[in-house]
């Protein structure tokens, strides 16, 4: 009886999960389908789902008018560059906080996290002036630096929680075998924390890719990523 009762419940939960997943995915699907429609079909009422004249002229038009590929490359370089630089800085910091903690470790972690509560507009003017005076305005290097500093607290926090799960005895055994600090971090700690590092990398690539405030205010044309590129199509009447 229990198995017979649980089977309809599993089917109901599975169906509900599919409905929720489709509801979440539908806006993405609709956006993709709209990109293959003409302008008239995109605003047609009632909306056309699949029965329309498929075309790729929109992709060619965007590339011709705005050099879409250059903005795409900027997004890739900025998002992955800032994430990799953040990992290089955060792994040693998270190691020291996880395995050589001090009385101020928790305070430092909370202070780092509190910086995420600061409104970006509050530091826009000084950062803009610094970038103007150092020639970093509208450069990939400038955006990589800014996005690294913005996301560094999140990277350190995530790696710290993953490193705390690794037994310290393993690192002590590596030291007894003659491993130095560099070998301990690179050859022992990092391979054991690959899943945590991978999830941290993925999250921060997404955060850097979607960042709009700093890309709109610190770039103009040369280093503008896709977020600034899409915003350039906005107008009082809409996109």
N, CA, C and O of each residue as an XYZ file, in Angstrom:
956
protein
N       0.824     -1.205      0.000
C       0.000      0.000      0.000
C       0.860      1.259      0.000
O       0.557      2.244     -0.673
N       1.962      1.198      0.788
C       2.827      2.378      0.870
C       3.457      2.673     -0.481
O       3.555      3.827     -0.899
N       3.894      1.584     -1.174
C       4.500      1.785     -2.480
C       3.475      2.292     -3.480
O       3.776      3.154     -4.306
N       2.241      1.744     -3.404
C       1.192      2.175     -4.319
C       0.833      3.635     -4.098
O       0.528      4.361     -5.043
N       0.874      4.065     -2.815
C       0.545      5.458     -2.514
C       1.678      6.395     -2.893
O       1.442      7.541     -3.276
N       2.916      5.904     -2.785
C       4.055      6.771     -3.071
C       4.249      6.988     -4.567
O       4.781      8.023     -4.966
N       3.832      6.040     -5.405
C       4.021      6.184     -6.847
C       3.235      7.369     -7.411
O       3.825      8.178     -8.128
N       1.939      7.516     -7.129
C       1.231      8.719     -7.616
C       1.837     10.014     -7.079
O       1.848     11.036     -7.764
N       2.339      9.958     -5.845
C       2.957     11.161     -5.286
C       4.221     11.525     -6.052
O       4.460     12.698     -6.337
N       5.034     10.519     -6.387
C       6.247     10.792     -7.161
C       5.904     11.350     -8.529
O       6.556     12.274     -9.016
N       4.872     10.780     -9.149
C       4.457     11.278    -10.466
C       3.987     12.727    -10.367
O       4.298     13.549    -11.228
N       3.232     13.031     -9.305
C       2.733     14.403     -9.130
C       3.883     15.379     -8.909
O       3.895     16.464     -9.490
N       4.853     15.000     -8.068
C       5.991     15.882     -7.815
C       6.853     16.050     -9.069
O       7.371     17.134     -9.334
N       7.000     14.967     -9.836
C       7.772     15.055    -11.076
C       7.096     15.991    -12.068
O       7.749     16.821    -12.701
N       5.778     15.847    -12.195
C       5.034     16.730    -13.102
C       5.128     18.185    -12.648
O       5.292     19.088    -13.468
N       5.023     18.404    -11.340
C       5.132     19.767    -10.812
C       6.518     20.345    -11.079
O       6.653     21.516    -11.434
N       7.546     19.517    -10.908
C       8.913     19.983    -11.162
C       9.096     20.370    -12.626
O       9.750     21.368    -12.927
N       8.518     19.582    -13.540
C       8.612     19.905    -14.964
C       7.880     21.210    -15.276
O       8.365     22.021    -16.065
N       6.729     21.410    -14.667
C       5.976     22.647    -14.905
C       6.772     23.861    -14.434
O       6.853     24.867    -15.140
N       7.358     23.765    -13.242
C       8.151     24.876    -12.711
C       9.378     25.125    -13.586
O       9.711     26.273    -13.883
N      10.053     24.042    -13.999
C      11.244     24.191    -14.839
C      10.900     24.842    -16.176
O      11.626     25.716    -16.648
N       9.795     24.417    -16.783
C       9.386     25.006    -18.057
C       8.993     26.472    -17.890
O       9.269     27.295    -18.763
N       8.350     26.796    -16.770
C       7.974     28.190    -16.523
C       9.206     29.072    -16.373
O       9.213     30.218    -16.822
N      10.252     28.536    -15.737
C      11.490     29.306    -15.570
C      12.236     29.425    -16.894
O      12.814     30.469    -17.196
N      12.221     28.348    -17.685
C      12.983     28.328    -18.933
C      12.264     29.038    -20.077
O      12.908     29.453    -21.041
N      10.947     29.185    -19.990
C      10.181     29.721    -21.118
C      10.641     31.114    -21.553
O      10.744     31.345    -22.758
N      10.925     32.066    -20.639
C      11.408     33.377    -21.114
C      12.681     33.286    -21.947
O      12.852     34.028    -22.915
N      13.579     32.368    -21.565
C      14.805     32.188    -22.344
C      14.470     31.638    -23.727
O      14.997     32.108    -24.736
N      13.591     30.638    -23.765
C      13.179     30.060    -25.048
C      12.502     31.108    -25.923
O      12.757     31.174    -27.126
N      11.643     31.924    -25.326
C      10.933     32.948    -26.098
C      11.910     33.991    -26.653
O      11.739     34.472    -27.773
N      12.923     34.333    -25.874
C      13.937     35.280    -26.349
C      14.685     34.718    -27.548
O      14.923     35.426    -28.526
N      15.054     33.444    -27.472
C      15.769     32.811    -28.586
C      14.886     32.766    -29.825
O      15.345     33.077    -30.924
N      13.625     32.382    -29.659
C      12.719     32.324    -30.807
C      12.504     33.709    -31.413
O      12.442     33.849    -32.634
N      12.390     34.727    -30.569
C      12.178     36.083    -31.072
C      13.354     36.563    -31.905
O      13.180     37.349    -32.836
N      14.552     36.093    -31.572
C      15.729     36.524    -32.332
C      15.691     36.032    -33.773
O      16.400     36.570    -34.624
N      14.878     35.024    -34.063
C      14.767     34.498    -35.426
C      13.538     35.036    -36.159
O      13.229     34.577    -37.259
N      12.835     36.003    -35.565
C      11.650     36.576    -36.191
C      11.980     37.911    -36.842
O      12.972     38.556    -36.502
N      11.141     38.311    -37.772
C      11.237     39.666    -38.295
C      10.653     40.627    -37.262
O      10.013     40.201    -36.301
N      10.877     41.918    -37.465
C      10.377     42.893    -36.496
C       8.856     42.853    -36.397
O       8.302     42.987    -35.306
N       8.185     42.672    -37.518
C       6.722     42.622    -37.505
C       6.218     41.388    -36.767
O       5.253     41.467    -36.007
N       6.870     40.248    -36.990
C       6.438     39.019    -36.327
C       6.757     39.045    -34.837
O       6.071     38.396    -34.047
N       7.793     39.788    -34.445
C       8.167     39.850    -33.031
C       7.111     40.559    -32.198
O       6.961     40.269    -31.010
N       6.373     41.489    -32.811
C       5.351     42.250    -32.066
C       3.942     41.870    -32.499
O       2.978     42.560    -32.168
N       3.825     40.771    -33.241
C       2.514     40.363    -33.745
C       1.590     39.957    -32.604
O       2.032     39.385    -31.608
N       0.314     40.255    -32.756
C      -0.723     39.863    -31.793
C      -1.814     39.120    -32.559
O      -2.379     39.666    -33.507
N      -2.118     37.885    -32.164
C      -1.519     37.125    -31.056
C      -0.092     36.689    -31.384
O       0.267     36.563    -32.555
N       0.717     36.461    -30.356
C       2.116     36.069    -30.595
C       2.208     34.747    -31.347
O       1.382     33.851    -31.172
N       3.224     34.651    -32.180
C       3.461     33.421    -32.931
C       4.584     32.641    -32.258
O       5.659     33.173    -31.983
N       4.305     31.372    -32.001
C       5.284     30.563    -31.277
C       6.283     29.921    -32.234
O       7.479     30.203    -32.159
N       5.812     29.070    -33.122
C       6.705     28.411    -34.079
C       6.310     28.669    -35.530
O       7.120     28.471    -36.436
N       5.077     29.106    -35.755
C       4.596     29.303    -37.123
C       4.935     30.710    -37.621
O       4.056     31.559    -37.762
N       6.221     30.939    -37.885
C       6.661     32.217    -38.430
C       7.800     31.961    -39.405
O       8.342     30.858    -39.471
N       8.152     32.985    -40.153
C       9.233     32.855    -41.140
C      10.579     33.013    -40.436
O      10.945     34.110    -40.013
N      11.300     31.923    -40.319
C      12.577     31.942    -39.605
C      13.617     32.710    -40.427
O      13.717     32.531    -41.641
N      14.381     33.556    -39.759
C      15.406     34.339    -40.438
C      16.579     34.593    -39.496
O      16.408     34.666    -38.279
N      17.758     34.725    -40.069
C      18.958     35.039    -39.282
C      19.467     36.447    -39.580
O      20.590     36.798    -39.219
N      18.637     37.248    -40.239
C      19.084     38.587    -40.612
C      19.333     39.473    -39.391
O      20.135     40.404    -39.458
N      18.655     39.193    -38.281
C      18.878     39.999    -37.074
C      20.307     39.860    -36.569
O      20.913     40.841    -36.138
N      20.847     38.648    -36.619
C      22.216     38.424    -36.164
C      23.212     39.156    -37.063
O      24.159     39.777    -36.579
N      22.991     39.077    -38.367
C      23.886     39.773    -39.295
C      23.786     41.281    -39.121
O      24.795     41.982    -39.187
N      22.570     41.786    -38.898
C      22.373     43.226    -38.742
C      23.070     43.753    -37.494
O      23.692     44.815    -37.529
N      22.969     43.016    -36.394
C      23.628     43.438    -35.157
C      25.139     43.457    -35.325
O      25.802     44.384    -34.860
N      25.690     42.444    -35.985
C      27.133     42.387    -36.187
C      27.611     43.523    -37.090
O      28.664     44.110    -36.843
N      26.847     43.830    -38.125
C      27.243     44.893    -39.049
C      27.170     46.257    -38.371
O      28.060     47.088    -38.553
N      26.122     46.491    -37.595
C      25.904     47.808    -36.997
C      26.768     48.067    -35.775
O      27.152     49.211    -35.530
N      27.082     47.039    -35.006
C      27.686     47.306    -33.702
C      28.888     46.434    -33.364
O      29.410     46.550    -32.255
N      29.347     45.585    -34.240
C      30.485     44.706    -33.966
C      30.243     43.893    -32.696
O      30.972     44.002    -31.710
N      29.205     43.086    -32.758
C      28.800     42.274    -31.604
C      29.938     41.393    -31.112
O      30.112     41.236    -29.903
N      30.716     40.814    -32.022
C      31.755     39.862    -31.633
C      32.808     40.519    -30.740
O      33.315     39.879    -29.819
N      33.143     41.783    -30.997
C      34.135     42.471    -30.164
C      33.631     42.629    -28.735
O      34.391     42.445    -27.784
N      32.356     42.969    -28.580
C      31.789     43.084    -27.237
C      31.737     41.725    -26.542
O      31.939     41.629    -25.332
N      31.465     40.679    -27.316
C      31.449     39.332    -26.746
C      32.836     38.946    -26.234
O      32.965     38.390    -25.143
N      33.866     39.239    -27.014
C      35.238     38.942    -26.584
C      35.577     39.733    -25.324
O      36.218     39.207    -24.415
N      35.151     40.987    -25.266
C      35.388     41.787    -24.061
C      34.744     41.140    -22.838
O      35.356     41.087    -21.771
N      33.523     40.653    -22.984
C      32.843     40.003    -21.864
C      33.598     38.762    -21.406
O      33.748     38.532    -20.206
N      34.074     37.960    -22.357
C      34.811     36.741    -22.011
C      36.102     37.085    -21.278
O      36.403     36.498    -20.238
N      36.865     38.032    -21.816
C      38.146     38.399    -21.211
C      37.939     38.988    -19.822
O      38.657     38.635    -18.886
N      36.969     39.877    -19.680
C      36.754     40.554    -18.403
C      36.228     39.589    -17.343
O      36.716     39.593    -16.212
N      35.242     38.762    -17.691
C      34.646     37.865    -16.699
C      35.623     36.776    -16.266
O      35.780     36.530    -15.071
N      36.281     36.123    -17.223
C      37.218     35.060    -16.856
C      38.501     35.641    -16.261
O      39.078     35.056    -15.344
N      38.948     36.786    -16.776
C      40.154     37.400    -16.228
C      39.983     37.815    -14.785
O      40.857     37.556    -13.958
N      38.861     38.461    -14.465
C      38.627     38.888    -13.084
C      38.440     37.691    -12.160
O      38.871     37.725    -11.007
N      37.803     36.637    -12.652
C      37.595     35.450    -11.816
C      38.912     34.737    -11.531
O      39.168     34.347    -10.391
N      39.747     34.561    -12.548
C      41.035     33.887    -12.343
C      41.945     34.706    -11.431
O      42.616     34.146    -10.563
N      41.974     36.021    -11.619
C      42.772     36.864    -10.735
C      42.248     36.787     -9.305
O      43.028     36.749     -8.353
N      40.927     36.764     -9.159
C      40.347     36.633     -7.828
C      40.716     35.318     -7.163
O      40.988     35.286     -5.963
N      40.729     34.227     -7.935
C      41.117     32.932     -7.372
C      42.579     32.934     -6.941
O      42.920     32.381     -5.895
N      43.439     33.551     -7.738
C      44.862     33.610     -7.387
C      45.063     34.337     -6.056
O      45.906     33.946     -5.250
N      44.287     35.392     -5.835
C      44.402     36.144     -4.586
C      43.675     35.461     -3.430
O      44.125     35.523     -2.286
N      42.548     34.810     -3.732
C      41.688     34.292     -2.672
C      42.153     32.953     -2.114
O      41.948     32.682     -0.931
N      42.772     32.111     -2.934
C      43.177     30.789     -2.443
C      44.172     30.899     -1.284
O      43.954     30.257     -0.257
N      45.256     31.680     -1.395
C      46.143     31.817     -0.222
C      45.448     32.462      0.976
O      45.690     32.072      2.119
N      44.578     33.457      0.714
C      43.875     34.110      1.819
C      42.949     33.132      2.531
O      42.924     33.081      3.761
N      42.188     32.355      1.763
C      41.282     31.377      2.367
C      42.057     30.284      3.089
O      41.611     29.792      4.125
N      43.222     29.897      2.548
C      44.057     28.887      3.220
C      44.490     29.377      4.594
O      44.385     28.645      5.578
N      44.977     30.612      4.667
C      45.456     31.127      5.950
C      44.321     31.248      6.956
O      44.518     30.976      8.141
N      43.135     31.652      6.504
C      42.007     31.795      7.426
C      41.453     30.449      7.874
O      40.941     30.323      8.986
N      41.557     29.439      7.007
C      41.005     28.127      7.345
C      41.953     27.296      8.199
O      41.504     26.566      9.083
N      43.269     27.395      7.947
C      44.213     26.505      8.612
C      45.152     27.212      9.585
O      45.781     26.563     10.421
N      45.252     28.537      9.485
C      46.072     29.289     10.444
C      45.240     30.467     10.956
O      45.633     31.620     10.782
N      44.103     30.189     11.580
C      43.221     31.283     12.003
C      43.809     32.062     13.178
O      44.595     31.539     13.968
N      43.409     33.303     13.264
C      43.784     34.151     14.387
C      42.522     34.604     15.111
O      41.410     34.234     14.733
N      42.702     35.396     16.141
C      41.539     35.882     16.876
C      40.690     36.823     16.033
O      39.503     37.001     16.307
N      41.282     37.422     15.019
C      40.576     38.398     14.191
C      40.057     37.805     12.879
O      39.532     38.538     12.041
N      40.195     36.511     12.692
C      39.790     35.914     11.419
C      38.306     36.123     11.144
O      37.932     36.536     10.046
N      37.461     35.843     12.124
C      36.022     36.017     11.924
C      35.670     37.483     11.679
O      34.797     37.795     10.870
N      36.361     38.377     12.388
C      36.100     39.804     12.183
C      36.478     40.228     10.768
O      35.769     41.008     10.133
N      37.598     39.707     10.282
C      38.032     40.049      8.923
C      37.044     39.517      7.895
O      36.708     40.209      6.933
N      36.578     38.285      8.099
C      35.602     37.716      7.171
C      34.313     38.530      7.158
O      33.752     38.791      6.095
N      33.848     38.927      8.330
C      32.628     39.730      8.390
C      32.844     41.104      7.767
O      31.951     41.639      7.110
N      34.026     41.674      7.975
C      34.317     42.977      7.361
C      34.338     42.862      5.840
O      33.807     43.725      5.141
N      34.951     41.795      5.330
C      34.978     41.603      3.879
C      33.565     41.462      3.330
O      33.237     42.030      2.288
N      32.731     40.703      4.033
C      31.363     40.515      3.566
C      30.568     41.816      3.649
O      29.696     42.069      2.817
N      30.866     42.633      4.646
C      30.126     43.891      4.805
C      30.386     44.860      3.660
O      29.560     45.731      3.389
N      31.529     44.719      2.981
C      31.805     45.612      1.853
C      30.820     45.403      0.714
O      30.628     46.299     -0.108
N      30.188     44.222      0.654
C      29.191     43.971     -0.381
C      27.906     44.754     -0.128
O      27.071     44.886     -1.023
N      27.744     45.273      1.087
C      26.549     46.045      1.407
C      26.687     47.513      1.014
O      25.711     48.262      1.057
N      27.890     47.924      0.632
C      28.116     49.314      0.240
C      27.546     49.555     -1.154
O      27.885     48.825     -2.085
N      26.688     50.561     -1.321
C      26.161     50.854     -2.664
C      27.291     51.229     -3.619
O      28.112     52.083     -3.283
N      27.354     50.621     -4.787
C      28.445     50.931     -5.725
C      28.542     52.409     -6.072
O      29.637     52.930     -6.282
N      27.398     53.085     -6.133
C      27.422     54.500     -6.493
C      28.166     55.329     -5.454
O      28.615     56.436     -5.752
N      28.302     54.802     -4.232
C      29.001     55.531     -3.183
C      30.493     55.667     -3.424
O      31.126     56.578     -2.891
N      31.064     54.769     -4.227
C      32.505     54.833     -4.509
C      32.774     55.053     -5.995
O      33.915     54.940     -6.444
N      31.735     55.366     -6.751
C      31.914     55.543     -8.190
C      32.831     56.718     -8.514
O      33.737     56.593     -9.338
N      32.596     57.865     -7.866
C      33.368     59.069     -8.202
C      34.859     58.893     -7.927
O      35.660     59.179     -8.818
N      35.282     58.433     -6.734
C      36.728     58.264     -6.529
C      37.355     57.233     -7.464
O      38.469     57.434     -7.949
N      36.652     56.136     -7.720
C      37.208     55.132     -8.633
C      37.290     55.694    -10.048
O      38.266     55.450    -10.758
N      36.285     56.435    -10.456
C      36.311     57.041    -11.795
C      37.493     58.001    -11.928
O      38.185     57.996    -12.946
N      37.725     58.820    -10.908
C      38.838     59.773    -10.961
C      40.182     59.049    -10.962
O      41.104     59.453    -11.670
N      40.295     57.981    -10.173
C      41.532     57.197    -10.169
C      41.791     56.577    -11.542
O      42.916     56.604    -12.040
N      40.767     56.034    -12.133
C      40.921     55.417    -13.452
C      41.237     56.465    -14.509
O      42.015     56.207    -15.428
N      40.639     57.642    -14.384
C      40.926     58.704    -15.352
C      42.387     59.131    -15.273
O      43.036     59.337    -16.299
N      42.901     59.264    -14.053
C      44.274     59.738    -13.874
C      45.311     58.675    -14.214
O      46.447     59.007    -14.554
N      44.937     57.403    -14.128
C      45.887     56.321    -14.412
C      45.709     55.722    -15.804
O      46.413     54.780    -16.168
N      44.781     56.258    -16.580
C      44.577     55.769    -17.934
C      43.878     54.429    -18.027
O      44.042     53.716    -19.017
N      43.100     54.072    -17.015
C      42.411     52.783    -17.017
C      40.958     52.874    -17.465
O      40.274     51.854    -17.553
N      40.482     54.077    -17.749
C      39.115     54.207    -18.242
C      38.979     53.532    -19.607
O      39.854     53.646    -20.466
N      37.871     52.834    -19.783
C      37.571     52.159    -21.042
C      38.675     51.181    -21.438
O      39.071     51.114    -22.601
N      39.166     50.423    -20.455
C      40.156     49.377    -20.722
C      39.709     48.078    -20.068
O      39.032     48.085    -19.040
N      40.096     46.971    -20.675
C      39.788     45.673    -20.075
C      40.499     45.513    -18.738
O      39.944     44.951    -17.794
N      41.730     46.010    -18.664
C      42.495     45.886    -17.420
C      41.775     46.564    -16.262
O      41.704     46.015    -15.162
N      41.246     47.749    -16.509
C      40.529     48.458    -15.454
C      39.316     47.698    -14.969
O      39.082     47.606    -13.763
N      38.536     47.150    -15.894
C      37.348     46.395    -15.492
C      37.719     45.101    -14.775
O      37.034     44.697    -13.836
N      38.789     44.453    -15.208
C      39.236     43.238    -14.520
C      39.592     43.556    -13.071
O      39.243     42.801    -12.164
N      40.284     44.671    -12.852
C      40.666     45.059    -11.490
C      39.430     45.343    -10.647
O      39.323     44.856     -9.521
N      38.499     46.124    -11.179
C      37.302     46.493    -10.420
C      36.459     45.267    -10.087
O      36.051     45.092     -8.939
N      36.196     44.418    -11.076
C      35.351     43.250    -10.834
C      36.035     42.244     -9.916
O      35.367     41.533     -9.165
N      37.361     42.180     -9.972
C      38.079     41.320     -9.029
C      37.865     41.792     -7.599
O      37.564     40.991     -6.714
N      38.019     43.091     -7.375
C      37.854     43.631     -6.026
C      36.409     43.510     -5.549
O      36.165     43.282     -4.364
N      35.459     43.660     -6.456
C      34.049     43.564     -6.074
C      33.694     42.150     -5.629
O      32.999     41.967     -4.629
N      34.166     41.156     -6.366
C      33.778     39.768     -6.097
C      34.748     39.031     -5.181
O      34.483     37.892     -4.796
N      35.866     39.660     -4.825
C      36.858     38.982     -3.990
C      36.294     38.517     -2.645
O      36.609     37.402     -2.229
N      35.474     39.316     -1.938
C      34.915     38.803     -0.675
C      34.110     37.521     -0.844
O      34.190     36.622     -0.006
N      33.334     37.431     -1.921
C      32.547     36.216     -2.154
C      33.462     35.028     -2.428
O      33.228     33.929     -1.925
N      34.504     35.250     -3.225
C      35.431     34.162     -3.546
C      36.120     33.662     -2.282
O      36.220     32.455     -2.063
N      36.597     34.591     -1.447
C      37.284     34.193     -0.212
C      36.331     33.436      0.705
O      36.704     32.407      1.269
N      35.120     33.926      0.860
C      34.149     33.264      1.737
C      33.842     31.853      1.252
O      33.820     30.917      2.052
N      33.606     31.689     -0.036
C      33.268     30.364     -0.556
C      34.437     29.398     -0.399
O      34.246     28.261      0.033
N      35.641     29.838     -0.744
C      36.798     28.955     -0.616
C      37.088     28.645      0.848
O      37.493     27.530      1.178
N      36.883     29.613      1.717
C      37.088     29.386      3.150
C      36.187     28.263      3.661
O      36.635     27.395      4.410
N      34.916     28.282      3.253
C      33.995     27.232      3.712
C      34.385     25.866      3.151
O      34.236     24.854      3.836
N      34.886     25.822      1.907
C      35.315     24.548      1.339
C      36.594     24.051      2.012
O      36.716     22.864      2.313
N      37.540     24.947      2.245
C      38.805     24.543      2.857
C      38.606     24.041      4.282
O      39.341     23.168      4.745
N      37.607     24.594      4.982
C      37.356     24.163      6.356
C      36.952     22.693      6.428
O      37.111     22.056      7.469
N      36.429     22.152      5.326
C      36.003     20.754      5.300
C      37.166     19.792      5.077
O      37.001     18.582      5.232
N      38.333     20.310      4.716
C      39.496     19.456      4.458
C      40.235     19.212      5.773
O      40.580     20.171      6.464
N      40.483     17.959      6.132
C      41.182     17.678      7.400
C      42.579     18.284      7.417
O      43.343     18.128      6.464
N      42.906     18.971      8.497
C      44.228     19.569      8.622
C      45.336     18.546      8.714
O      46.492     18.851      8.419
N      44.990     17.311      9.129
C      46.012     16.272      9.246
C      46.659     15.944      7.904
O      47.828     15.563      7.846
N      45.883     16.098      6.819
C      46.439     15.816      5.494
C      47.545     16.813      5.164
O      48.580     16.437      4.614
N      47.329     18.068      5.496
C      48.353     19.078      5.243
C      49.561     18.867      6.153
O      50.698     19.093      5.739
N      49.319     18.434      7.388
C      50.435     18.149      8.294
C      51.272     16.990      7.762
O      52.499     17.006      7.864
N      50.605     15.980      7.193
C      51.344     14.855      6.610
C      52.184     15.321      5.427
O      53.303     14.848      5.232
N      51.648     16.246      4.641
C      52.419     16.775      3.515
C      53.642     17.537      4.004
O      54.707     17.456      3.392
N      53.500     18.278      5.101
C      54.646     19.008      5.651
C      55.706     18.041      6.161
O      56.902     18.282      5.996
N      55.268     16.945      6.781
C      56.224     15.954      7.282
C      56.983     15.290      6.137
O      58.114     14.837      6.312
N      56.345     15.237      4.955
C      57.015     14.663      3.787
C      57.898     15.676      3.078
O      58.479     15.375      2.035
N      58.001     16.876      3.638
C      58.906     17.876      3.085
C      58.264     18.907      2.187
O      58.971     19.679      1.540
N      56.934     18.945      2.126
C      56.265     19.924      1.268
C      56.340     21.309      1.898
O      56.075     21.481      3.087
N      56.702     22.283      1.088
C      56.693     23.667      1.540
C      55.309     24.264      1.389
O      54.365     23.583      0.990
N      55.197     25.548      1.714
C      53.894     26.206      1.638
C      53.361     26.207      0.211
O      52.178     25.952     -0.014
N      54.230     26.493     -0.747
C      53.798     26.532     -2.150
C      53.314     25.162     -2.606
O      52.248     25.053     -3.212
N      54.084     24.118     -2.323
C      53.687     22.766     -2.720
C      52.419     22.330     -1.992
O      51.581     21.629     -2.560
N      52.281     22.746     -0.733
C      51.103     22.369      0.047
C      49.826     22.934     -0.571
O      48.808     22.246     -0.654
N      49.891     24.195     -1.004
C      48.702     24.827     -1.577
C      48.422     24.305     -2.982
O      47.275     24.014     -3.322
N      49.472     24.185     -3.803
C      49.271     23.842     -5.215
C      49.000     22.353     -5.408
O      48.100     21.982     -6.161
N      49.772     21.493     -4.733
C      49.714     20.062     -5.020
C      48.866     19.254     -4.035
O      48.529     18.104     -4.317
N      48.519     19.830     -2.898
C      47.729     19.087     -1.915
C      46.354     19.718     -1.731
O      45.331     19.063     -1.927
N      46.337     20.991     -1.355
C      45.070     21.647     -1.029
C      44.198     21.863     -2.261
O      43.019     21.509     -2.264
N      44.781     22.448     -3.309
C      43.984     22.796     -4.491
C      43.332     21.580     -5.150
O      42.141     21.643     -5.453
N      44.057     20.459     -5.391
C      43.375     19.297     -6.001
C      42.230     18.757     -5.150
O      41.230     18.289     -5.694
N      42.359     18.813     -3.828
C      41.294     18.300     -2.969
C      40.071     19.218     -2.973
O      38.960     18.779     -2.674
N      40.278     20.481     -3.309
C      39.181     21.448     -3.287
C      38.686     21.789     -4.686
O      38.033     22.816     -4.873
N      38.986     20.944     -5.676
C      38.586     21.228     -7.056
C      37.079     21.460     -7.196
O      36.690     22.419     -7.862
N      36.207     20.627     -6.599
C      34.763     20.906     -6.739
C      34.371     22.277     -6.198
O      33.584     22.992     -6.817
N      34.923     22.642     -5.038
C      34.614     23.951     -4.476
C      35.166     25.085     -5.315
O      34.502     26.105     -5.500
N      36.379     24.913     -5.826
C      36.970     25.946     -6.675
C      36.178     26.084     -7.970
O      35.976     27.195     -8.460
N      35.728     24.957     -8.527
C      34.959     25.001     -9.773
C      33.630     25.723     -9.581
O      33.248     26.543    -10.415
N      32.924     25.431     -8.493
C      31.650     26.110     -8.241
C      31.866     27.591     -7.971
O      31.062     28.423     -8.391
N      32.949     27.928     -7.272
C      33.272     29.336     -7.032
C      33.580     30.046     -8.336
O      33.128     31.168     -8.563
N      34.352     29.389     -9.194
C      34.689     29.974    -10.493
C      33.433     30.220    -11.317
O      33.277     31.287    -11.911
N      32.536     29.237    -11.357
C      31.321     29.374    -12.159
C      30.455     30.525    -11.658
O      29.975     31.333    -12.453
N      30.254     30.601    -10.338
C      29.416     31.664     -9.787
C      29.992     33.039    -10.096
O      29.251     33.953    -10.459
N      31.293     33.194     -9.956
C      31.891     34.513    -10.148
C      32.011     34.888    -11.620
O      31.998     36.073    -11.953
N      32.127     33.907    -12.503
C      32.055     34.215    -13.931
C      30.676     34.779    -14.265
O      30.558     35.742    -15.023
N      29.633     34.172    -13.695
C      28.268     34.659    -13.937
C      28.094     36.072    -13.378
O      27.517     36.936    -14.038
N      28.593     36.305    -12.161
C      28.472     37.636    -11.562
C      29.208     38.684    -12.390
O      28.685     39.773    -12.626
N      30.419     38.355    -12.831
C      31.189     39.310    -13.626
C      30.562     39.516    -15.000
O      30.562     40.631    -15.522
N      30.030     38.451    -15.585
C      29.413     38.546    -16.909
C      28.183     39.456    -16.869
O      27.941     40.222    -17.802
N      27.409     39.369    -15.785
C      26.163     40.131    -15.689
C      26.351     41.529    -15.113
O      25.393     42.301    -15.061
N      27.552     41.872    -14.682
C      27.781     43.184    -14.075
C      27.491     44.298    -15.084
O      28.033     44.303    -16.190
N      26.643     45.227    -14.696
C      26.256     46.307    -15.603
C      26.656     47.682    -15.089
O      27.030     48.548    -15.879
N      26.584     47.899    -13.772
C      26.826     49.241    -13.239
C      28.220     49.742    -13.597
O      28.373     50.838    -14.137
N      29.236     48.935    -13.295
C      30.608     49.383    -13.529
C      30.958     49.397    -15.009
O      31.709     50.264    -15.455
N      30.430     48.460    -15.771
C      30.734     48.445    -17.200
C      30.126     49.652    -17.912
O      30.708     50.169    -18.866
N      28.969     50.096    -17.455
C      28.337     51.256    -18.085
C      29.044     52.555    -17.725
O      29.069     53.489    -18.526
N      29.619     52.623    -16.527
C      30.212     53.874    -16.057
C      31.711     53.986    -16.324
O      32.256     55.089    -16.320
N      32.380     52.862    -16.555
C      33.833     52.905    -16.735
C      34.277     52.568    -18.149
O      35.475     52.530    -18.426
N      33.328     52.322    -19.049
C      33.686     52.030    -20.437
C      32.891     52.926    -21.371
O      31.857     53.483    -21.001
N      33.398     53.050    -22.588
C      32.698     53.833    -23.607
C      32.522     53.017    -24.878
O      31.398     52.812    -25.337
N      33.629     52.549    -25.450
C      33.535     51.801    -26.705
C      34.543     50.661    -26.769
O      34.180     49.535    -27.109
N      35.801     50.938    -26.448
C      36.862     49.958    -26.662
C      36.684     48.700    -25.814
O      36.794     47.586    -26.326
N      36.411     48.872    -24.524
C      36.346     47.732    -23.610
C      34.928     47.381    -23.206
O      34.735     46.584    -22.287
N      33.936     47.950    -23.862
C      32.546     47.718    -23.465
C      32.160     46.257    -23.677
O      32.306     45.743    -24.786
N      31.667     45.574    -22.635
C      31.203     44.189    -22.797
C      29.756     44.156    -23.274
O      29.194     45.182    -23.654
N      29.165     42.972    -23.251
C      27.808     42.820    -23.776
C      26.770     43.570    -22.952
O      25.762     44.018    -23.498
N      26.995     43.718    -21.647
C      26.020     44.451    -20.840
C      25.906     45.898    -21.303
O      24.801     46.428    -21.416
N      27.037     46.537    -21.571
C      27.008     47.907    -22.084
C      26.487     47.941    -23.515
O      25.801     48.884    -23.909
N      26.814     46.915    -24.290
C      26.352     46.846    -25.677
C      24.827     46.764    -25.742
O      24.200     47.459    -26.541
N      24.231     45.916    -24.904
C      22.769     45.778    -24.892
C      22.112     47.069    -24.424
O      21.082     47.477    -24.960
N      22.710     47.712    -23.420
C      22.144     48.964    -22.918
C      22.162     50.056    -23.976
O      21.330     50.963    -23.941
N      23.103     49.981    -24.923
C      23.176     51.007    -25.962
C      21.982     50.954    -26.905
O      21.736     51.911    -27.640
N      21.233     49.847    -26.897
C      20.063     49.724    -27.755
C      18.797     50.258    -27.090
O      17.743     50.311    -27.724
N      18.888     50.656    -25.820
C      17.705     51.143    -25.127
C      17.393     52.568    -25.556
O      18.277     53.317    -25.972
N      16.129     52.923    -25.447
C      15.669     54.258    -25.804
C      14.423     54.562    -24.982
O      13.893     53.662    -24.331
N      13.938     55.806    -24.990
C      12.698     56.103    -24.244
C      11.517     55.254    -24.686
O      10.572     55.054    -23.923
N      11.567     54.749    -25.927
C      10.465     53.923    -26.423
C      10.668     52.446    -26.123
O       9.778     51.639    -26.392
N      11.830     52.073    -25.568
C      12.119     50.670    -25.295
C      13.328     50.229    -26.092
O      14.076     51.055    -26.615
N      13.519     48.908    -26.181
C      14.662     48.377    -26.918
C      14.443     48.499    -28.419
O      15.305     48.102    -29.204
